[in-house]
Amino acid sequence: MSPASLDRLCIHTITTKPWAIETSAAKFAAAGVKGITVWRDTLAGRDITKTGQLIRDEGLSVVSLCRGGFFPAVTAADRAKALDDNRLAIAEAHALGAPLIVLVCGALPGQSLTESRKQIQEGIAALLPECQAANVKLAIEPLHPMYADSRSAVNTLGQANDMVEAIHSPYIGVAADAYHLWWDPALESELTRCGRLQALFAFHVCDWRTPTIDLLNDRGLMGEGCIPLKKIRSWVEATGFQGFNEVEVFSTRLWAMDQDEYLKKIIQAYQQHV
Ligand code: ZN
């Protein structure tokens, strides 16, 4: 397995959360990074079209916008509200020049996962006209089952593939995140299936620390944990995937570091472990 190319390195703005988006874009570009995935919170108070231009002027590709989703709700009125927020995300992605939105699909404690998945599928299908009009795709990101209570009822790549197959649109695919999927014995075969469906839209990497001390904000940098990233990347690339390898790390510990030093570590970790 040859080392991952810097040309395919994308970093999520959340990874270097202390930096404003303008700083992230300038520092990533100066370090040789080629892609950026933009989290919506970084766009607050900004002209989104101009921000997209600024990113491209740095020589970076806008890989995706994070995130839409959170479809399930008890009442129809709340489900309609969720759809409106997703329509707003599609408009933002269009303005930014992002071809893709990553979906954290949502779940409700107290509502069955089956019912939540039904609401998620209906919600995504309802957005197809807007996706088509804006030429923006949506990627279902299955989340690790530890988030099945309140963040996503889609917990395996198999479930995401089932949904993609049922909706059956070139605008709907999957974001495969190694952090969420590494443990799944069906990962290789479901990646192959996802490739066959032409639905593998994004690949996210970081690592799983032992012990993990926070369910959200204790992800590891690649090489700090137990995820076989090179093996998973080989499965991803065997599907014909030619997109970016996206570094997405939420870490209170790493956000506390000097972010310039951290960026150097990210690039080193990417070259050694992905
Ligand atoms: Zn992810």
py3Dmol code that shows the C-alpha trace and the ligand (Angstrom):
import py3Dmol

protein = """\
ATOM      1  CA  MET A   1       0.000   0.000   0.000  1.00  0.00           C
ATOM      2  CA  SER A   2       1.679   3.236  -1.093  1.00  0.00           C
ATOM      3  CA  PRO A   3       1.478   6.163   1.349  1.00  0.00           C
ATOM      4  CA  ALA A   4      -1.578   8.396   1.017  1.00  0.00           C
ATOM      5  CA  SER A   5      -0.882  11.329  -1.277  1.00  0.00           C
ATOM      6  CA  LEU A   6      -0.884  14.889   0.074  1.00  0.00           C
ATOM      7  CA  ASP A   7      -2.870  15.773  -3.052  1.00  0.00           C
ATOM      8  CA  ARG A   8      -5.786  13.878  -1.545  1.00  0.00           C
ATOM      9  CA  LEU A   9      -5.549  15.319   1.957  1.00  0.00           C
ATOM     10  CA  CYS A  10      -8.572  17.275   3.113  1.00  0.00           C
ATOM     11  CA  ILE A  11      -9.003  18.637   6.646  1.00  0.00           C
ATOM     12  CA  HIS A  12     -12.291  19.481   8.334  1.00  0.00           C
ATOM     13  CA  THR A  13     -12.527  22.945   9.875  1.00  0.00           C
ATOM     14  CA  ILE A  14     -13.685  21.311  13.127  1.00  0.00           C
ATOM     15  CA  THR A  15     -10.275  19.577  13.362  1.00  0.00           C
ATOM     16  CA  THR A  16      -8.595  22.933  13.961  1.00  0.00           C
ATOM     17  CA  LYS A  17     -11.619  24.405  15.729  1.00  0.00           C
ATOM     18  CA  PRO A  18      -9.768  27.294  17.440  1.00  0.00           C
ATOM     19  CA  TRP A  19      -9.010  28.811  13.998  1.00  0.00           C
ATOM     20  CA  ALA A  20     -11.457  30.973  12.051  1.00  0.00           C
ATOM     21  CA  ILE A  21     -12.236  29.595   8.612  1.00  0.00           C
ATOM     22  CA  GLU A  22     -10.044  32.211   6.890  1.00  0.00           C
ATOM     23  CA  THR A  23      -7.081  31.140   9.067  1.00  0.00           C
ATOM     24  CA  SER A  24      -7.721  27.429   8.444  1.00  0.00           C
ATOM     25  CA  ALA A  25      -7.905  27.989   4.686  1.00  0.00           C
ATOM     26  CA  ALA A  26      -4.645  29.995   4.596  1.00  0.00           C
ATOM     27  CA  LYS A  27      -2.722  27.627   6.896  1.00  0.00           C
ATOM     28  CA  PHE A  28      -3.979  24.449   5.211  1.00  0.00           C
ATOM     29  CA  ALA A  29      -3.019  25.772   1.773  1.00  0.00           C
ATOM     30  CA  ALA A  30       0.427  26.894   2.955  1.00  0.00           C
ATOM     31  CA  ALA A  31       1.021  23.397   4.362  1.00  0.00           C
ATOM     32  CA  GLY A  32       0.193  21.704   1.047  1.00  0.00           C
ATOM     33  CA  VAL A  33      -3.281  20.477   1.977  1.00  0.00           C
ATOM     34  CA  LYS A  34      -5.589  20.423  -1.047  1.00  0.00           C
ATOM     35  CA  GLY A  35      -9.105  20.158   0.349  1.00  0.00           C
ATOM     36  CA  ILE A  36     -11.244  21.595   3.113  1.00  0.00           C
ATOM     37  CA  THR A  37     -14.570  20.435   4.525  1.00  0.00           C
ATOM     38  CA  VAL A  38     -16.441  23.338   6.019  1.00  0.00           C
ATOM     39  CA  TRP A  39     -18.525  23.084   9.173  1.00  0.00           C
ATOM     40  CA  ARG A  40     -21.542  25.359   9.084  1.00  0.00           C
ATOM     41  CA  ASP A  41     -20.755  27.108  12.386  1.00  0.00           C
ATOM     42  CA  THR A  42     -17.610  28.618  10.816  1.00  0.00           C
ATOM     43  CA  LEU A  43     -19.784  30.499   8.303  1.00  0.00           C
ATOM     44  CA  ALA A  44     -21.729  32.471  10.899  1.00  0.00           C
ATOM     45  CA  GLY A  45     -21.838  36.173  10.094  1.00  0.00           C
ATOM     46  CA  ARG A  46     -20.030  35.749   6.769  1.00  0.00           C
ATOM     47  CA  ASP A  47     -20.933  36.218   3.128  1.00  0.00           C
ATOM     48  CA  ILE A  48     -20.930  32.542   2.145  1.00  0.00           C
ATOM     49  CA  THR A  49     -20.301  33.088  -1.563  1.00  0.00           C
ATOM     50  CA  LYS A  50     -17.270  35.274  -0.790  1.00  0.00           C
ATOM     51  CA  THR A  51     -15.987  32.740   1.728  1.00  0.00           C
ATOM     52  CA  GLY A  52     -16.159  30.025  -0.942  1.00  0.00           C
ATOM     53  CA  GLN A  53     -14.226  32.280  -3.316  1.00  0.00           C
ATOM     54  CA  LEU A  54     -11.613  32.998  -0.666  1.00  0.00           C
ATOM     55  CA  ILE A  55     -11.097  29.262  -0.133  1.00  0.00           C
ATOM     56  CA  ARG A  56     -10.710  28.616  -3.860  1.00  0.00           C
ATOM     57  CA  ASP A  57      -8.339  31.587  -4.175  1.00  0.00           C
ATOM     58  CA  GLU A  58      -6.108  29.794  -1.658  1.00  0.00           C
ATOM     59  CA  GLY A  59      -6.040  26.868  -4.097  1.00  0.00           C
ATOM     60  CA  LEU A  60      -8.201  24.586  -1.968  1.00  0.00           C
ATOM     61  CA  SER A  61     -11.167  22.474  -3.087  1.00  0.00           C
ATOM     62  CA  VAL A  62     -14.309  22.767  -0.993  1.00  0.00           C
ATOM     63  CA  VAL A  63     -14.952  19.061  -0.447  1.00  0.00           C
ATOM     64  CA  SER A  64     -18.171  19.182   1.548  1.00  0.00           C
ATOM     65  CA  LEU A  65     -20.334  21.093   3.991  1.00  0.00           C
ATOM     66  CA  CYS A  66     -20.953  19.593   7.446  1.00  0.00           C
ATOM     67  CA  ARG A  67     -23.636  19.005   8.297  1.00  0.00           C
ATOM     68  CA  GLY A  68     -27.316  18.480   7.612  1.00  0.00           C
ATOM     69  CA  GLY A  69     -29.644  15.802   8.911  1.00  0.00           C
ATOM     70  CA  PHE A  70     -31.432  15.345  12.249  1.00  0.00           C
ATOM     71  CA  PHE A  71     -34.631  14.308  10.468  1.00  0.00           C
ATOM     72  CA  PRO A  72     -36.538  12.347  13.151  1.00  0.00           C
ATOM     73  CA  ALA A  73     -39.016  14.204  15.342  1.00  0.00           C
ATOM     74  CA  VAL A  74     -42.179  13.278  17.221  1.00  0.00           C
ATOM     75  CA  THR A  75     -44.461  15.748  15.445  1.00  0.00           C
ATOM     76  CA  ALA A  76     -44.948  16.413  11.752  1.00  0.00           C
ATOM     77  CA  ALA A  77     -44.379  20.122  12.431  1.00  0.00           C
ATOM     78  CA  ASP A  78     -40.940  19.412  13.890  1.00  0.00           C
ATOM     79  CA  ARG A  79     -40.058  17.114  10.994  1.00  0.00           C
ATOM     80  CA  ALA A  80     -41.023  19.934   8.602  1.00  0.00           C
ATOM     81  CA  LYS A  81     -38.762  22.298  10.550  1.00  0.00           C
ATOM     82  CA  ALA A  82     -35.887  19.826  10.162  1.00  0.00           C
ATOM     83  CA  LEU A  83     -36.488  19.738   6.409  1.00  0.00           C
ATOM     84  CA  ASP A  84     -36.366  23.536   6.291  1.00  0.00           C
ATOM     85  CA  ASP A  85     -32.997  23.537   8.027  1.00  0.00           C
ATOM     86  CA  ASN A  86     -31.735  21.012   5.480  1.00  0.00           C
ATOM     87  CA  ARG A  87     -32.999  23.193   2.639  1.00  0.00           C
ATOM     88  CA  LEU A  88     -31.035  26.047   4.179  1.00  0.00           C
ATOM     89  CA  ALA A  89     -27.940  23.824   4.285  1.00  0.00           C
ATOM     90  CA  ILE A  90     -28.400  23.001   0.591  1.00  0.00           C
ATOM     91  CA  ALA A  91     -28.616  26.728  -0.209  1.00  0.00           C
ATOM     92  CA  GLU A  92     -25.473  27.341   1.864  1.00  0.00           C
ATOM     93  CA  ALA A  93     -23.596  24.542   0.092  1.00  0.00           C
ATOM     94  CA  HIS A  94     -24.636  25.986  -3.261  1.00  0.00           C
ATOM     95  CA  ALA A  95     -23.422  29.471  -2.264  1.00  0.00           C
ATOM     96  CA  LEU A  96     -20.160  28.086  -0.888  1.00  0.00           C
ATOM     97  CA  GLY A  97     -19.551  25.931  -3.959  1.00  0.00           C
ATOM     98  CA  ALA A  98     -19.605  22.703  -1.937  1.00  0.00           C
ATOM     99  CA  PRO A  99     -20.774  19.743  -4.042  1.00  0.00           C
ATOM    100  CA  LEU A 100     -21.780  17.641  -1.035  1.00  0.00           C
ATOM    101  CA  ILE A 101     -23.477  17.853   2.364  1.00  0.00           C
ATOM    102  CA  VAL A 102     -22.709  15.271   5.047  1.00  0.00           C
ATOM    103  CA  LEU A 103     -25.776  14.097   6.962  1.00  0.00           C
ATOM    104  CA  VAL A 104     -25.827  13.207  10.642  1.00  0.00           C
ATOM    105  CA  CYS A 105     -29.235  11.650  10.298  1.00  0.00           C
ATOM    106  CA  GLY A 106     -30.634  11.960  13.825  1.00  0.00           C
ATOM    107  CA  ALA A 107     -32.414   9.766  16.377  1.00  0.00           C
ATOM    108  CA  LEU A 108     -34.749  10.282  19.304  1.00  0.00           C
ATOM    109  CA  PRO A 109     -34.438   8.555  22.653  1.00  0.00           C
ATOM    110  CA  GLY A 110     -37.851   6.948  23.167  1.00  0.00           C
ATOM    111  CA  GLN A 111     -38.614   6.478  19.484  1.00  0.00           C
ATOM    112  CA  SER A 112     -37.761   3.149  17.873  1.00  0.00           C
ATOM    113  CA  LEU A 113     -34.738   3.085  15.612  1.00  0.00           C
ATOM    114  CA  THR A 114     -36.919   1.560  12.899  1.00  0.00           C
ATOM    115  CA  GLU A 115     -39.339   4.488  13.035  1.00  0.00           C
ATOM    116  CA  SER A 116     -36.432   6.955  13.050  1.00  0.00           C
ATOM    117  CA  ARG A 117     -34.896   5.287   9.999  1.00  0.00           C
ATOM    118  CA  LYS A 118     -38.241   5.523   8.190  1.00  0.00           C
ATOM    119  CA  GLN A 119     -38.430   9.259   8.983  1.00  0.00           C
ATOM    120  CA  ILE A 120     -34.816   9.739   7.871  1.00  0.00           C
ATOM    121  CA  GLN A 121     -35.458   8.019   4.543  1.00  0.00           C
ATOM    122  CA  GLU A 122     -38.609  10.081   3.948  1.00  0.00           C
ATOM    123  CA  GLY A 123     -36.785  13.263   4.908  1.00  0.00           C
ATOM    124  CA  ILE A 124     -33.905  12.643   2.514  1.00  0.00           C
ATOM    125  CA  ALA A 125     -36.260  11.711  -0.330  1.00  0.00           C
ATOM    126  CA  ALA A 126     -38.210  14.947   0.218  1.00  0.00           C
ATOM    127  CA  LEU A 127     -35.031  16.964  -0.425  1.00  0.00           C
ATOM    128  CA  LEU A 128     -34.299  15.516  -3.863  1.00  0.00           C
ATOM    129  CA  PRO A 129     -35.827  18.419  -5.858  1.00  0.00           C
ATOM    130  CA  GLU A 130     -33.662  20.951  -3.981  1.00  0.00           C
ATOM    131  CA  CYS A 131     -30.545  18.765  -4.396  1.00  0.00           C
ATOM    132  CA  GLN A 132     -31.139  18.576  -8.113  1.00  0.00           C
ATOM    133  CA  ALA A 133     -31.845  22.307  -8.498  1.00  0.00           C
ATOM    134  CA  ALA A 134     -28.696  23.257  -6.544  1.00  0.00           C
ATOM    135  CA  ASN A 135     -26.602  20.361  -7.880  1.00  0.00           C
ATOM    136  CA  VAL A 136     -25.676  19.422  -4.324  1.00  0.00           C
ATOM    137  CA  LYS A 137     -25.399  15.772  -3.235  1.00  0.00           C
ATOM    138  CA  LEU A 138     -26.168  14.350   0.200  1.00  0.00           C
ATOM    139  CA  ALA A 139     -24.034  11.757   2.003  1.00  0.00           C
ATOM    140  CA  ILE A 140     -25.575   9.605   4.719  1.00  0.00           C
ATOM    141  CA  GLU A 141     -22.915   9.163   7.406  1.00  0.00           C
ATOM    142  CA  PRO A 142     -23.540   6.053   9.517  1.00  0.00           C
ATOM    143  CA  LEU A 143     -22.509   6.774  13.124  1.00  0.00           C
ATOM    144  CA  HIS A 144     -21.075   4.335  15.669  1.00  0.00           C
ATOM    145  CA  PRO A 145     -23.890   2.622  17.644  1.00  0.00           C
ATOM    146  CA  MET A 146     -22.906   4.549  20.797  1.00  0.00           C
ATOM    147  CA  TYR A 147     -24.748   7.469  19.159  1.00  0.00           C
ATOM    148  CA  ALA A 148     -27.924   5.507  18.339  1.00  0.00           C
ATOM    149  CA  ASP A 149     -29.853   7.173  21.176  1.00  0.00           C
ATOM    150  CA  SER A 150     -29.862  10.744  19.965  1.00  0.00           C
ATOM    151  CA  ARG A 151     -27.559  11.385  16.998  1.00  0.00           C
ATOM    152  CA  SER A 152     -28.188   8.727  14.370  1.00  0.00           C
ATOM    153  CA  ALA A 153     -30.409   5.714  13.837  1.00  0.00           C
ATOM    154  CA  VAL A 154     -28.159   4.796  10.897  1.00  0.00           C
ATOM    155  CA  ASN A 155     -25.338   2.869  12.552  1.00  0.00           C
ATOM    156  CA  THR A 156     -23.830   0.586   9.938  1.00  0.00           C
ATOM    157  CA  LEU A 157     -22.715   0.976   6.376  1.00  0.00           C
ATOM    158  CA  GLY A 158     -25.190  -1.790   5.505  1.00  0.00           C
ATOM    159  CA  GLN A 159     -28.102   0.327   6.770  1.00  0.00           C
ATOM    160  CA  ALA A 160     -26.832   3.354   4.845  1.00  0.00           C
ATOM    161  CA  ASN A 161     -26.480   1.267   1.673  1.00  0.00           C
ATOM    162  CA  ASP A 162     -30.033  -0.064   2.138  1.00  0.00           C
ATOM    163  CA  MET A 163     -31.301   3.502   2.310  1.00  0.00           C
ATOM    164  CA  VAL A 164     -29.282   4.599  -0.726  1.00  0.00           C
ATOM    165  CA  GLU A 165     -30.673   1.648  -2.659  1.00  0.00           C
ATOM    166  CA  ALA A 166     -34.249   2.436  -1.615  1.00  0.00           C
ATOM    167  CA  ILE A 167     -34.032   6.146  -2.495  1.00  0.00           C
ATOM    168  CA  HIS A 168     -32.152   5.361  -5.699  1.00  0.00           C
ATOM    169  CA  SER A 169     -30.876   8.767  -6.832  1.00  0.00           C
ATOM    170  CA  PRO A 170     -27.435   9.864  -8.057  1.00  0.00           C
ATOM    171  CA  TYR A 171     -27.693  12.676  -5.492  1.00  0.00           C
ATOM    172  CA  ILE A 172     -27.767  10.338  -2.485  1.00  0.00           C
ATOM    173  CA  GLY A 173     -24.761   8.384  -1.250  1.00  0.00           C
ATOM    174  CA  VAL A 174     -22.633   7.652   1.788  1.00  0.00           C
ATOM    175  CA  ALA A 175     -19.838   9.202   3.844  1.00  0.00           C
ATOM    176  CA  ALA A 176     -17.751   6.357   5.291  1.00  0.00           C
ATOM    177  CA  ASP A 177     -16.012   7.452   8.494  1.00  0.00           C
ATOM    178  CA  ALA A 178     -13.417   5.014   9.828  1.00  0.00           C
ATOM    179  CA  TYR A 179     -14.130   6.146  13.413  1.00  0.00           C
ATOM    180  CA  HIS A 180     -17.735   4.976  13.146  1.00  0.00           C
ATOM    181  CA  LEU A 181     -17.278   1.860  11.027  1.00  0.00           C
ATOM    182  CA  TRP A 182     -13.911   0.222  11.800  1.00  0.00           C
ATOM    183  CA  TRP A 183     -15.376  -2.441  14.127  1.00  0.00           C
ATOM    184  CA  ASP A 184     -17.973  -3.761  11.653  1.00  0.00           C
ATOM    185  CA  PRO A 185     -17.217  -7.297  10.378  1.00  0.00           C
ATOM    186  CA  ALA A 186     -19.200  -6.450   7.213  1.00  0.00           C
ATOM    187  CA  LEU A 187     -17.185  -3.288   6.495  1.00  0.00           C
ATOM    188  CA  GLU A 188     -15.195  -4.616   3.541  1.00  0.00           C
ATOM    189  CA  SER A 189     -18.181  -6.251   1.841  1.00  0.00           C
ATOM    190  CA  GLU A 190     -20.433  -3.211   2.445  1.00  0.00           C
ATOM    191  CA  LEU A 191     -17.761  -0.882   1.032  1.00  0.00           C
ATOM    192  CA  THR A 192     -17.695  -3.080  -2.063  1.00  0.00           C
ATOM    193  CA  ARG A 193     -21.495  -2.892  -2.264  1.00  0.00           C
ATOM    194  CA  CYS A 194     -21.385   0.887  -1.803  1.00  0.00           C
ATOM    195  CA  GLY A 195     -18.910   1.125  -4.681  1.00  0.00           C
ATOM    196  CA  ARG A 196     -21.182  -1.007  -6.852  1.00  0.00           C
ATOM    197  CA  LEU A 197     -24.032   1.409  -6.078  1.00  0.00           C
ATOM    198  CA  GLN A 198     -21.667   4.268  -7.096  1.00  0.00           C
ATOM    199  CA  ALA A 199     -22.571   5.773  -3.764  1.00  0.00           C
ATOM    200  CA  LEU A 200     -19.271   6.178  -1.900  1.00  0.00           C
ATOM    201  CA  PHE A 201     -19.111   9.975  -1.766  1.00  0.00           C
ATOM    202  CA  ALA A 202     -16.657  10.640   1.098  1.00  0.00           C
ATOM    203  CA  PHE A 203     -14.059   8.980   3.344  1.00  0.00           C
ATOM    204  CA  HIS A 204     -13.254  10.363   6.827  1.00  0.00           C
ATOM    205  CA  VAL A 205     -10.293   9.342   9.004  1.00  0.00           C
ATOM    206  CA  CYS A 206      -9.071   9.764  12.587  1.00  0.00           C
ATOM    207  CA  ASP A 207      -8.393   7.147  15.298  1.00  0.00           C
ATOM    208  CA  TRP A 208     -10.053   5.378  18.253  1.00  0.00           C
ATOM    209  CA  ARG A 209      -8.288   5.911  21.581  1.00  0.00           C
ATOM    210  CA  THR A 210      -8.188   3.419  24.441  1.00  0.00           C
ATOM    211  CA  PRO A 211      -9.733   4.335  26.737  1.00  0.00           C
ATOM    212  CA  THR A 212     -11.954   6.881  25.058  1.00  0.00           C
ATOM    213  CA  ILE A 213     -12.768   9.348  27.817  1.00  0.00           C
ATOM    214  CA  ASP A 214     -15.431  11.417  26.051  1.00  0.00           C
ATOM    215  CA  LEU A 215     -18.045  10.089  23.623  1.00  0.00           C
ATOM    216  CA  LEU A 216     -17.796  13.148  21.386  1.00  0.00           C
ATOM    217  CA  ASN A 217     -14.574  15.023  21.866  1.00  0.00           C
ATOM    218  CA  ASP A 218     -11.855  12.444  22.449  1.00  0.00           C
ATOM    219  CA  ARG A 219     -11.061  11.216  18.968  1.00  0.00           C
ATOM    220  CA  GLY A 220      -7.451  10.385  18.273  1.00  0.00           C
ATOM    221  CA  LEU A 221      -5.136  11.599  15.579  1.00  0.00           C
ATOM    222  CA  MET A 222      -4.313   8.847  13.085  1.00  0.00           C
ATOM    223  CA  GLY A 223      -1.819   6.449  14.690  1.00  0.00           C
ATOM    224  CA  GLU A 224      -2.971   7.158  18.246  1.00  0.00           C
ATOM    225  CA  GLY A 225      -5.470   4.319  18.324  1.00  0.00           C
ATOM    226  CA  CYS A 226      -6.517   0.920  17.033  1.00  0.00           C
ATOM    227  CA  ILE A 227      -8.179   1.613  13.667  1.00  0.00           C
ATOM    228  CA  PRO A 228      -6.472  -0.211  10.754  1.00  0.00           C
ATOM    229  CA  LEU A 229      -6.571   2.876   8.548  1.00  0.00           C
ATOM    230  CA  LYS A 230      -4.304   1.634   5.759  1.00  0.00           C
ATOM    231  CA  LYS A 231      -6.372  -1.519   5.403  1.00  0.00           C
ATOM    232  CA  ILE A 232      -9.627   0.451   5.333  1.00  0.00           C
ATOM    233  CA  ARG A 233      -8.214   2.910   2.792  1.00  0.00           C
ATOM    234  CA  SER A 234      -7.226  -0.057   0.600  1.00  0.00           C
ATOM    235  CA  TRP A 235     -10.853  -1.303   0.714  1.00  0.00           C
ATOM    236  CA  VAL A 236     -12.123   2.205  -0.052  1.00  0.00           C
ATOM    237  CA  GLU A 237      -9.787   2.582  -3.027  1.00  0.00           C
ATOM    238  CA  ALA A 238     -10.627  -0.918  -4.299  1.00  0.00           C
ATOM    239  CA  THR A 239     -14.136   0.442  -4.989  1.00  0.00           C
ATOM    240  CA  GLY A 240     -12.647   2.965  -7.437  1.00  0.00           C
ATOM    241  CA  PHE A 241     -13.029   5.841  -4.967  1.00  0.00           C
ATOM    242  CA  GLN A 242     -10.803   8.741  -6.019  1.00  0.00           C
ATOM    243  CA  GLY A 243     -11.947  11.403  -3.597  1.00  0.00           C
ATOM    244  CA  PHE A 244     -10.190  12.996  -0.641  1.00  0.00           C
ATOM    245  CA  ASN A 245      -9.016  11.378   2.580  1.00  0.00           C
ATOM    246  CA  GLU A 246     -10.646  13.741   5.077  1.00  0.00           C
ATOM    247  CA  VAL A 247      -9.114  14.254   8.515  1.00  0.00           C
ATOM    248  CA  GLU A 248     -11.934  14.861  10.981  1.00  0.00           C
ATOM    249  CA  VAL A 249     -10.840  14.958  14.614  1.00  0.00           C
ATOM    250  CA  PHE A 250     -12.888  16.324  17.520  1.00  0.00           C
ATOM    251  CA  SER A 251     -10.518  16.503  20.455  1.00  0.00           C
ATOM    252  CA  THR A 252     -10.523  18.794  23.459  1.00  0.00           C
ATOM    253  CA  ARG A 253      -6.945  17.627  24.083  1.00  0.00           C
ATOM    254  CA  LEU A 254      -5.712  18.496  20.568  1.00  0.00           C
ATOM    255  CA  TRP A 255      -7.681  21.767  20.340  1.00  0.00           C
ATOM    256  CA  ALA A 256      -5.700  22.884  23.421  1.00  0.00           C
ATOM    257  CA  MET A 257      -2.392  22.507  21.513  1.00  0.00           C
ATOM    258  CA  ASP A 258      -0.693  25.230  19.522  1.00  0.00           C
ATOM    259  CA  GLN A 259      -2.628  24.755  16.270  1.00  0.00           C
ATOM    260  CA  ASP A 260       0.373  25.419  14.017  1.00  0.00           C
ATOM    261  CA  GLU A 261       2.234  22.579  15.741  1.00  0.00           C
ATOM    262  CA  TYR A 262      -0.909  20.467  15.547  1.00  0.00           C
ATOM    263  CA  LEU A 263      -1.226  21.000  11.785  1.00  0.00           C
ATOM    264  CA  LYS A 264       2.337  19.698  11.361  1.00  0.00           C
ATOM    265  CA  LYS A 265       1.409  16.637  13.439  1.00  0.00           C
ATOM    266  CA  ILE A 266      -1.728  16.053  11.351  1.00  0.00           C
ATOM    267  CA  ILE A 267       0.272  15.986   8.123  1.00  0.00           C
ATOM    268  CA  GLN A 268       2.901  13.689   9.627  1.00  0.00           C
ATOM    269  CA  ALA A 269       0.228  11.343  10.999  1.00  0.00           C
ATOM    270  CA  TYR A 270      -1.539  11.332   7.632  1.00  0.00           C
ATOM    271  CA  GLN A 271       1.645  10.389   5.789  1.00  0.00           C
ATOM    272  CA  GLN A 272       2.560   7.659   8.277  1.00  0.00           C
ATOM    273  CA  HIS A 273      -0.743   6.068   9.157  1.00  0.00           C
ATOM    274  CA  VAL A 274      -3.352   6.571   6.408  1.00  0.00           C
TER     275      VAL A 274
END
"""
ligand_1 = """\
1
ZN
Zn -17.205 11.914 9.713
"""
view = py3Dmol.view(width=600, height=400)
view.addModel(protein, "pdb")
view.setStyle({"model": 0}, {"cartoon": {"style": "trace"}})
view.addModel(ligand_1, "xyz")
view.setStyle({"model": 1}, {"stick": {}})
view.zoomTo()
view.show()
